[in-house]
Structures are given as C-alpha cells and as structure tokens.
C-alpha cells in the first residue's frame, strides 16, 4: 500500500524567513502533485512534478522532486501572511494518494 | 466556466437516512473521483470512475455506492448513514489523456450524521 508522509504536520512561520515542507512516499512513482487548501475551501493545484529532478517555482514557492530518494520538498522563501493555508502533497500510482497535510500559519 | 460543481454544499442527516451527493463537471474529463476529508487524515479515496458506465473502489468504499451514468456526472450515495460518515466530501475530475493527470476539485460537501 502506498504511503505518503508529510512533515511537519504543523508549521508556524515567521514573516520573512524561509521554510521547507517534506513529502516522503513509498512507491517508485515519478508523478507528484502539490495542492493548497484554505480553511473551508477546496483544493487548488500548485505544482505538478512529472520526472526525477523536476523543479517548479511560483512566486515564493518552489517544489522539487527526487524520485530516487522518494522525496519532494516545498520550499517557502520569505514567508508572508498570504501563504497561511494547508499544503498537501499527493503521489500517483494508479490513483492519487494524499499526505495528511501541513498546516502553515505565518505570524508577523 | 463552472468546472466541478457539487450539490448539496451542506447536509445534516439522522443515522439510518439515505442521501445522494451529485458531482457535475463541464470539462469533458474522463476520470472522476470521490474523496472524503477528515482532520489529520488528508484525503481518502472512496470510489472513482475511469469513464462513463464504469466505477471502482478506492481506499474506503464501505457504506458508499456510486454511479456514472453520464460522462459529466458522478453520484455518491449513502444508503444508511452512520455518524462515522460525518465528513467533508470532495469530488474531483481529471483528463488522463494529458500528460499531467492533474485533479480539479469541487468546492466540497459538508455532511453531518447525527
């Protein structure tokens, strides 16, 4: 059974500092997705990573994929309040399996 | 452009009652999914469909049934609701003929079973 583990599960960020969320998974998949969810809202696609070494960046967020290590990272640069949300990674085998999510709070 | 639409958005049921959640997508996607979201557990796949007239079980299918009679619609049914089915339900769709297989989600349906 595919397992997807995120850490940390909760992350309190200080504005202006850098942080990383980790996503480990147990399969040899080379397809990984990052989603964002605001409280009470749906999930919004952030990044689609389709091969080993893939790196995608959007604003203050950068995601990377290392399929050999079965690890993806979501790096946050100079955190701002607008980034407060829950972030999920999801790995595709024959279907998407989601991690438990990382709830991010950005404080001044 | 509606995308993925779920109805109803909120529902309260008593134990043993039945109900159906409707998901409609206007993107002509082949694949559709029903997930449930519970605190600290991420999203868990209930059932999915890879095309009109097909359905398959996901991780947590017990107590739910689904139907995909039309390509654009995917229905999730609860025949006899239980308090353990209190959750937020998300429908999603994807077009697997593209490279990404990226999922597009509905707004969610919050179900409470008393």
Interface residues (C-beta under 8 A of the other chain):
Chain A: X4 X9 X31 X33 X41 X42 X43 X44 X45 X48 X50 X88 X90 X92 X95 X96 X97 X98 X99 X100 X101
Chain B: X33 X35 X40 X41 X42 X43 X44 X45 X48 X58 X59 X90 X99 X100 X101 X102 X103 X104 X105 X106 X107 X108
